[in-house]
Amino acid sequence: MSSWDNLLEGKVAVVTGASRGLGRADALALAEAGADVVITDILMESDEESSSKAKEYGAIAQVMQSTKVIYSEKTSEEIRDMGRRSVAMKMDVTDVDEVNDVFKKIYEDFGRIDILVNNAGTVDHVSKIEKQNDDLWERDLKVNLTGSYNCTKAVWPYMKEQEYGRIINMASIVGVNGGFGQASYSATKGGLLSFSKSMALEGAKHGINVNAIVPGIIGTEAFKMGNKKMNDRMIERTAFKQPGEPDDIANAITFLVSDKAKYITGVGLNVTGGIDLFTF
Ligand SMILES: NC(=O)c1ccc[n+]([C@@H]2O[C@H](COP(=O)([O-])OP(=O)(O)OC[C@H]3O[C@@H](n4cnc5c(N)ncnc54)[C@H](O)[C@@H]3O)[C@@H](O)[C@H]2O)c1
């Protein structure tokens, strides 16, 4: 029986979209549980190209870039301070060549890749279908859904070779219940749930478990930037009357990628504070 201490000792994890928010919290939690962790994101503090990348990726990315809410290299440093190995690498999940190169480099440098958290995502607009911007529709599909597919496909041969892997896809309660004004976002998050199930079926005989996390509303920097009235209405709909904390997601992920969850695959684990429960 493995111990709950150092649950992920000896494991190598890669987190996408880890410059802030849930990705950063996930990376720190995995490291705290003993894993070496590679931070990846389009935004790096020291990268001069980050501002043009931010422009390309929309409103939230631009605000985060201009207000310096980018902690990719900082998070990596914090992980090294815990005594784990860590690097921060620039990786756009939509760029297939870059994704393949980065995973190859990680595998060569770290010797294995045990855990992939497909966290990178875009959630920066709400609009009814008549007003849905076509470019943002395409971007959401490219980042949230195809990005997770690109990273899964890139890491798959290494996990298959090792006969061991744990993949987490970041879905959303909106992907289960739908979301008013969230056509593109909900379609990508619903897609990730069925993608996770298909990959779970394919991965089982190779020791690869694939699960999804279904967050409700979590108080990340990005969430706090949203419309306050809308946020308050959503908070009111949770059973706890408060948003979740990034660690609530990170702790669920740490469990799901550990061997304590070795018989769990193909699930979407709700971490929603009961926002989805029927109430009147
Ligand atoms: N916060 C919530 O309430 C909530 C709820 C449900 C689901 N989620 C999901 O959790 C994930 C993280 O949410 P968050 O609140 O931390 O959001 P966030 O916007 O703060 O973080 C997203 C991260 O992804 C990165 N990113 C964007 N496009 C990228 C690309 N092409 N390649 C690589 N990285 C890219 C960003 O730079 C950022 O670091 C997202 O997938 C989001 O949809 C969040």
The ligand as an SDF file (V2000), in Angstrom:
LIG
                    3D

 44 48  0  0  0  0  0  0  0  0999 V2000
  -11.6560   29.3050  -13.0580 N   0  0  0  0  0  0  0  0  0  0  0  0
  -12.7950   28.6640  -13.2350 C   0  0  0  0  0  0  0  0  0  0  0  0
  -13.8100   28.9700  -12.6140 O   0  0  0  0  0  0  0  0  0  0  0  0
  -12.8830   27.5170  -14.2140 C   0  0  0  0  0  0  0  0  0  0  0  0
  -14.0800   26.8020  -14.2840 C   0  0  0  0  0  0  0  0  0  0  0  0
  -14.1930   25.7480  -15.1780 C   0  0  0  0  0  0  0  0  0  0  0  0
  -13.1240   25.3990  -15.9700 C   0  0  0  0  0  0  0  0  0  0  0  0
  -11.9630   26.1050  -15.8870 N   0  0  0  0  0  0  0  0  0  0  0  0
  -10.8710   25.7090  -16.7860 C   0  0  0  0  0  0  0  0  0  0  0  0
   -9.6610   25.5940  -16.0670 O   0  0  0  0  0  0  0  0  0  0  0  0
   -8.5610   26.0310  -16.8770 C   0  0  0  0  0  0  0  0  0  0  0  0
   -7.8070   27.1540  -16.1730 C   0  0  0  0  0  0  0  0  0  0  0  0
   -8.6930   28.1770  -15.7970 O   0  0  0  0  0  0  0  0  0  0  0  0
   -8.1750   29.5380  -15.1280 P   0  0  0  0  0  0  0  0  0  0  0  0
   -9.3280   30.1350  -14.4330 O   0  0  0  0  0  0  0  0  0  0  0  0
   -6.9150   29.2900  -14.4000 O   0  0  0  0  0  0  0  0  0  0  0  0
   -7.9190   30.3970  -16.4680 O   0  0  0  0  0  0  0  0  0  0  0  0
   -6.7280   31.3560  -16.9030 P   0  0  0  0  0  0  0  0  0  0  0  0
   -7.2160   32.1240  -18.0690 O   0  0  0  0  0  0  0  0  0  0  0  0
   -6.2050   32.1330  -15.7450 O   0  0  0  0  0  0  0  0  0  0  0  0
   -5.5650   30.3560  -17.3300 O   0  0  0  0  0  0  0  0  0  0  0  0
   -5.4490   29.8300  -18.6200 C   0  0  0  0  0  0  0  0  0  0  0  0
   -3.9860   29.6430  -18.9300 C   0  0  0  0  0  0  0  0  0  0  0  0
   -3.8930   29.0770  -20.2410 O   0  0  0  0  0  0  0  0  0  0  0  0
   -2.8830   29.7740  -20.9560 C   0  0  0  0  0  0  0  0  0  0  0  0
   -3.1330   29.6520  -22.3880 N   0  0  0  0  0  0  0  0  0  0  0  0
   -4.1020   30.2550  -23.1320 C   0  0  0  0  0  0  0  0  0  0  0  0
   -3.9860   29.8970  -24.4170 N   0  0  0  0  0  0  0  0  0  0  0  0
   -2.9230   29.0470  -24.4870 C   0  0  0  0  0  0  0  0  0  0  0  0
   -2.3060   28.3380  -25.5440 C   0  0  0  0  0  0  0  0  0  0  0  0
   -2.7280   28.4410  -26.8080 N   0  0  0  0  0  0  0  0  0  0  0  0
   -1.2530   27.5370  -25.2570 N   0  0  0  0  0  0  0  0  0  0  0  0
   -0.7980   27.4350  -23.9800 C   0  0  0  0  0  0  0  0  0  0  0  0
   -1.3260   28.0940  -22.9400 N   0  0  0  0  0  0  0  0  0  0  0  0
   -2.3840   28.8870  -23.2010 C   0  0  0  0  0  0  0  0  0  0  0  0
   -2.9610   31.2040  -20.4360 C   0  0  0  0  0  0  0  0  0  0  0  0
   -1.8020   31.9430  -20.7180 O   0  0  0  0  0  0  0  0  0  0  0  0
   -3.1900   30.9480  -18.9520 C   0  0  0  0  0  0  0  0  0  0  0  0
   -1.9670   30.7620  -18.2770 O   0  0  0  0  0  0  0  0  0  0  0  0
   -9.1650   26.4360  -18.2170 C   0  0  0  0  0  0  0  0  0  0  0  0
   -9.1290   25.3340  -19.0990 O   0  0  0  0  0  0  0  0  0  0  0  0
  -10.6020   26.7670  -17.8500 C   0  0  0  0  0  0  0  0  0  0  0  0
  -11.4880   26.6250  -18.9380 O   0  0  0  0  0  0  0  0  0  0  0  0
  -11.8220   27.1580  -15.0330 C   0  0  0  0  0  0  0  0  0  0  0  0
  1  2  1  0
  2  3  2  0
  2  4  1  0
  4  5  1  0
  4 44  2  0
  5  6  2  0
  6  7  1  0
  7  8  2  0
  8  9  1  0
  8 44  1  0
  9 10  1  0
  9 42  1  0
 10 11  1  0
 11 12  1  0
 11 40  1  0
 12 13  1  0
 13 14  1  0
 14 15  2  0
 14 16  1  0
 14 17  1  0
 17 18  1  0
 18 19  2  0
 18 20  1  0
 18 21  1  0
 21 22  1  0
 22 23  1  0
 23 24  1  0
 23 38  1  0
 24 25  1  0
 25 26  1  0
 25 36  1  0
 26 27  1  0
 26 35  1  0
 27 28  2  0
 28 29  1  0
 29 30  1  0
 29 35  2  0
 30 31  1  0
 30 32  2  0
 32 33  1  0
 33 34  2  0
 34 35  1  0
 36 37  1  0
 36 38  1  0
 38 39  1  0
 40 41  1  0
 40 42  1  0
 42 43  1  0
M  CHG  2   8   1  16  -1
M  END
$$$$
